[in-house]
Structures are given as structure tokens and as C-alpha cells.
Amino acid sequence: MAIEVKGRTIETTESGYLVDHTAWDEDVALALAAIEGIELSDKHWDIIHYLRDEYNNNSQNQPMERALLKDMGKRWGNKPTSKDVYLLFPLAPTKQGTKIAGLPEVHRKGGY
């Protein structure tokens, strides 16, 4: 599969994840979010950038939900609940968020 973003063809897996995470930019994120039916807010971007930073600067770490909630609490001034982040990413913030962030698919079970 592939998506078209501003004249570029970006290859994706059958699940819709980028084949090459280095092809990601914010325009690609907007295209992936549109496919997922999500309009990105500042809180979406906070999570997306957090996931990318963890992956790119922390030994390809793909944090579980508990770590994401804790770190977003530090950023937002109050710790969000699982429900709060599932309202942003209904198919799981650490999975759907990872897809929109252009990172490899997470294959672990659970998320907390």
C-alpha cells in the first residue's frame, strides 16, 4: 500500500504503518490521521511528538500506556486518565498514536 502526500508516495504496510519511519513529517501525520478519521489537536501532537522522541532518542522505546500517561501528566500539568487519551486515539494511544507518528507497529498485547 501507499499514500500520496504533497506529491510524494509514502509506502505503508497492509496495516497502514509506514514502511520507513524516516519518511515521516507532519504532513504525513495529517494524512495518516485523516485515514484514521482523526483531526489532530495540540494534545494529539504532544502524544505524537512524545512517541517519536521516545523511539528516536531512547533506543527505539515504544512506551506502554502507563508511561505515556505519566509523561503527558508532566507536560499537561495534570495526569490524564486512560479514557482521556482514548478519546484522542480511540483504537489505543500506543497503537493508533504510533501509526500516526510514523513508527513501526506495536505487537505487544495489552497497553497498560
Buried (B, 14 or more C-beta within 10 A) or exposed (E): EEBEBEEEEBEBEEEBBBEEBEBBEEEBBBBBBEEBEBEBEEBBBBBBBBBBEBBEEEEEEBBBBEBBBEBBEEEEEEEBEBEBBBEBBEEBBBBBBBBBBBBBEBEEEEBE
